[in-house]
Amino acid sequence: MTQGMVCAPQPEAVEAGAVALKNGGNAVDAAITCALVQTVVDPMMCGIAGFGSMQLFLPKLGHHGYIDFHTTAPTAATSDMWLDQIESQSRDGFGFILKNRANEVGYESIMTPGSLKAYYEAVEEYGTMDWKDVIQPAIDHAEEGFVVRPHFDEFWSASNIMGRMAMVDKLRHTDAARNIYFDAHDNTYPIGATVKNPDMKRTLERIRDGGADLFYSGELGEEIADDMKKNGGLLTIDDLRSYKTIRSEPVWAEYRGHKVASNQPPGGGPMVLEMLQILEQFDLPAMGHNSADYIATMAEAMKWATIDKDKKMGDPTFEDVPVSEFTDRAYAAELAERIRKGEKANVVRYGQPEESKDTTHVTVVDEFGNAVSMTHSLGMPSGVVTRGMGFMYNGCMGAFDPRPGLPGSILPGKRRFTAMCPTIVFRGDNPYIVVGAPGGTFITMGVLQAILNVMDFDMTMLEAVSAPRITANSNTIDVSNRIPRFVTDELAARGYPISRSPFSYVFSGVHAIRIVKGKWDGGADPGRDGMALAV
């Protein structure tokens, strides 16, 4: 038995990861076991046809780095393919609404997936368990069916998503998806109902026996490519065969004397580090947690980081991304001085709707000092399920900018920026906070606030992920419903537009583990349905 802790939004997946530890696996085995179960019990938040970013700190193996498995645009994609279809840009600047909706639903929205390859490579290279044992709990859950949880029901029942197509309408896009997720009366299943998906079970059994190669270059890949061709998809078998994960070193910065490691572009790590270094210039505890001064200062740091992301962040394979500018302490001090003088950053936006939040996360630590933080997703689910396979494909083409010549424009093989930022804060040479979150472009903002809550306000990890959050991905400050109105009234008096969410727990779903004197302190965001479990 290996002692450790698993923290994630789905209790079934957390338990599976914990059992992997109990069976002698390490943090990597537990994380991938958890992730595979997540693909079954939360199949629109993540999946084997999705993408993500995984930080691995494995001291006994002498390894610290990332497996980046973002989706890539298929070879058939072109920079102007949707130029005449633009309707609006999201308010947070991440994604566009098209008149024909082709970027967010259907076969054209699918990019080359990376998740399954990353899961398999992580286990083969860094795990201690056999792949067949790691994937088996997911197969077992697929056979049993998954129970519709409150957050799941909230997600697929939402009708007002600020311009985005509702998930329930996406699920009607293919007969295979409709057959899984709708009852005999053409309604989605209610909370507490068990949803059966025998096709996913059979697909996972095939992958158990054939490994990831079956999906990327074997008979399963051929079947996927055939379905894409028949239905006007861009993805081909050559795209699948040529897909490779990217291995990278962390991006580093410091905050209050602690080293912080986050991911490389096109992930959101540089944004987190930039915001931390701006805010390090201020005495945040003296302002008071979630006071008007604190929120205004933090919001300006968020806005400056968003402006820099919009101007500078793209796929480093295709263009020069000046990561050093995001982590430049002198630049951070300059921005802090502008904030101190009362200057308001101006975030320019094209339209109003906001990005989908279809993502999940897993954090694991073990007794050997290993730590894994992985965020993985379908992006915006495509609604497409190939008949007989049971899993949904990503809809990541919706994250691209349909205007040519920009950092986020469509190009074959290109990866698009995501806010995913699995992050580790170190105390000396050892992990202190292992953190990450789902939540679209709110991810960086949620991770930032969890770190600040621990570092500046001495919160436990559960307190840190539970405290009311704000976000400022635009000139508007969005606040959770637990931020007092007397605080937002003061902010409004200072000239800040305020948007109050009806939700008490909102703006990402942070899941994290704090390690204090060798003891694990986990925090699962109360806005999701998960937990932290130690064994």
C-alpha positions, 0 to 999 in steps of 0.5 A: 500500500502507498500512502497519499491523497487524491483530490478531484471533482468526481467522488467515484474517480477520487476513490478509484485513484485512492484504491490505486494507491492502496494497491501499491501504485504511485501518484502517477498511477493514481492520477491516470486511474482517476482521470480515466474514471473521470472520462466515464463518470463525467464524459462531457468534461473530459474524455479519451478524445480530449486534451490537457496538461500534466505536471509531474514532480517525481523526485526519486526518478529525478524528473520534473516536467510536463506532458503537454497534450493539447489538441492540434488543428487537423491538416485540412484546417485553413486560416480563413475557413470560417472568416465569413461566419463570424458573429461575435467574440467571447467577452473573455476573449477566448473563442468566437460565435459563428453563424453556422456554429460549425466551430462548436458542434459537429464534425468540423469542430473536432481537433486531433486529440491527445488525452489517451496518448498522454495517459498511456505514456505517463503510466508506461514511463513513470507509473508502477502499475500495468496499463491494464490495471490502471484502465480497468476501474474505468471499464468497471464504471462504464459497465455499471453506468454513471450516476447523474450528479448535481453539477453534471445536471446543472451543466447539461441542463443550462440553457442560458450560456451567453450565446453558446449552444446549450449542451442539451442541444449538442447532445442531439447532434448525433444519434449515438449521443442521443441514444446514450444521454436521453430517455425514451421521452427525449429528456436528459436523465435526472439527478440520481439516474444511472446512465448506461454506456455499453459502447464506451465499455467495449471501446475501453476494453479494446484500448485496455488490450491494444494500448493507445496505439489502437486509437492513434494508428490501429483499427480504432483509429481507422474507424474514427477516420472513416466516420470523420470522412463520411460526415465532413470532419477535418480529422484524418488517420494521418492526423492521428498517426502523426500526433505527439505529446510535447514534453517541456520544462516548467516556467518558473517565478517566485512569490513571497520567497517561494518558487512557483512552477507552472506550464509553458504556452499554449497553457496559462502558466505564464499568466499565473506567474505574471499576476503573482509577481505583480501582486507581490508588490502589494501588502495584500493582507493589510488590505483585507481579504476581498475588500474593495482595495484587494479586489480592485488591485487583483482585478487590475493584475488579472486585466494586465495579464489578460491583455498580455495573453491576448497580444502575445500568447500563441503556439510556440511551435508556430510563433515566438511567445515571449515567456520571459516578458510574462515572468520579468520581475521589473515588468511586473513592478512597472505594472504594479506601479501603474495600478498603484497610481490608479490607472485602469487597464483596458481590455478590448473585446469584440463581443459578449458571450463567454467561453464554455467551462467543460474541463476537469482536474486531478491532483495527487501526492504520495508518500514518496514525494511525488506530485501530479497536477493534471487538467484535462478537457474536451474543450467545448464538447463537439456533440459527436459520438461515433456509433458503437464507440461511446465517447464524445470528441472534443470541440476544440476548433471553437477556441481558435480565432477565425481571423487570419494572421493573429496569434490565435488564428487557425493553422494546420497542426496548431495548438490554441491557448488554454488557461489550463495551468497545473501549478506547484508552489515549492517551499524550499525544494519540496512541494507546498501547494499542488493546485489546478482547476477546470473552468475555461479562462477562469482557471488562471484566476481561480488558481491565483486566488487559491495560492493567494489565500494560502500564502497571504491569508494563512488559509487551509487548503479547503478554506482557500478553494472555498473562499468567494472568488472574483474574475476580471477577464475583461473590464468588468469585474465578475463576482460570486454571489458571496461577495458583499454588495457593500464591497461591490458598491464601493467598487462601482463608485470607483468606476468598475462595471460589476457583474454578479453571478447567481452562484455562490461558488463560481469562476473555476473549480479549484482542487488542490493539496497543501503539504505542511510538515509532511501532512496532506491538507486537501481542498475540493471546490464546493462548487463541484461534487468532488472530494479529497481522500487520503489513504 
